[in-house]
């Protein structure tokens, strides 16, 4: 009989009012690769509670031999109220955190194409990632389509990470 043990260290960074969640950091093996995953909206996960998205992120990254993840979002608000200050703080966090990882995974989902504000934020973050020379990846489904969120049924149990295709920059009004 064998007994195995593991500890997942979790750290969450909020603003002072606990209305914006900027970073969820989970580490289970500090000697393995580190990933930053960027999604659209802050979920319900905290330092104790796991939501489905966080669970699938950790499960899939562990299967791909990563040892930690930094979860960030385009929109950090936990209450649906986004401000210029929270958006600016979020961008500053991205700039700092990207220097601590091996790979960045863009997983905002395919529905973002119709949301001009979300696309604008994504383009700003991608510009930061390119400036920092980050290795940018995305999730590809078995049929070859790309850009999925971790909860998408075709990819939630097994990820294939491929190079992120930087979309052409559009001008926003």
C-alpha positions, -999 to 999 in steps of 0.1 A, spaced: 0 0 0 12 35 -9 1 69 5 9 100 -15 5 136 -3 4 169 -20 -2 205 -10 -15 232 -33 -5 266 -21 -31 292 -30 -27 330 -28 -53 355 -40 -47 392 -46 -77 416 -42 -81 454 -40 -86 468 -5 -124 467 -7 -123 431 -19 -144 441 -50 -117 432 -76 -98 400 -77 -66 405 -97 -46 373 -92 -53 337 -81 -20 319 -78 -19 281 -73 14 262 -69 17 224 -65 53 219 -77 77 248 -77 102 229 -98 80 226 -128 69 251 -155 47 280 -146 17 293 -166 -4 324 -165 -39 319 -179 -60 349 -190 -97 345 -191 -126 370 -193 -143 375 -159 -132 369 -123 -149 337 -110 -159 325 -76 -127 308 -66 -108 322 -37 -80 308 -14 -103 279 -3 -132 276 -27 -126 262 -62 -150 269 -90 -153 246 -120 -131 268 -142 -102 268 -117 -106 231 -112 -103 224 -150 -74 248 -153 -54 231 -125 -63 196 -137 -52 203 -173 -21 222 -164 -10 194 -141 -16 168 -169 6 190 -191 34 189 -165 31 225 -152 36 231 -115 18 263 -109 -7 287 -124 -15 324 -121 -51 330 -131 -60 365 -143 -89 381 -162 -97 409 -186 -123 420 -160 -112 417 -124 -145 428 -108 -162 403 -85 -194 425 -84 -198 434 -121 -188 470 -116 -156 477 -135 -137 510 -132 -108 527 -149 -88 522 -117 -94 485 -116 -86 481 -153 -54 501 -148 -44 480 -117 -52 448 -137 -29 458 -165 -1 466 -140 -6 432 -124 -3 415 -159 29 434 -165 44 422 -133 31 386 -133 41 378 -169 77 380 -159 72 351 -134 60 325 -159 71 303 -187 39 304 -208 8 326 -211 -24 310 -221 -51 332 -237 -84 315 -228 -110 342 -230 -134 321 -251 -148 324 -286 -177 348 -278 -153 377 -272 -153 386 -309 -186 405 -306 -176 425 -275 -156 456 -285 -147 465 -249 -134 430 -242 -115 429 -275 -99 463 -266 -87 450 -233 -74 418 -248 -54 438 -274 -39 459 -246 -29 429 -227 -15 411 -258 5 442 -266 21 440 -230 28 403 -235 44 409 -269 65 437 -254 76 413 -226 84 386 -253 60 362 -236 54 327 -250 17 331 -258 -5 300 -262 -42 291 -266 -63 260 -263 -71 241 -294 -100 216 -297 -96 182 -314 -111 196 -346 -84 223 -349 -104 253 -338 -88 276 -313 -94 302 -286 -115 283 -262 -123 289 -225 -114 260 -201 -151 251 -196 -158 245 -233 -170 208 -235 -146 197 -262 -115 208 -243 -124 208 -206 -108 174 -199 -78 175 -222 -60 206 -235 -38 209 -265 -18 241 -263 -8 258 -295 8 291 -304 -16 321 -301 -24 338 -333 -23 375 -326 -55 390 -342 -51 421 -363 -56 452 -342 -88 470 -349 -94 507 -342 -120 512 -314 -142 542 -310 
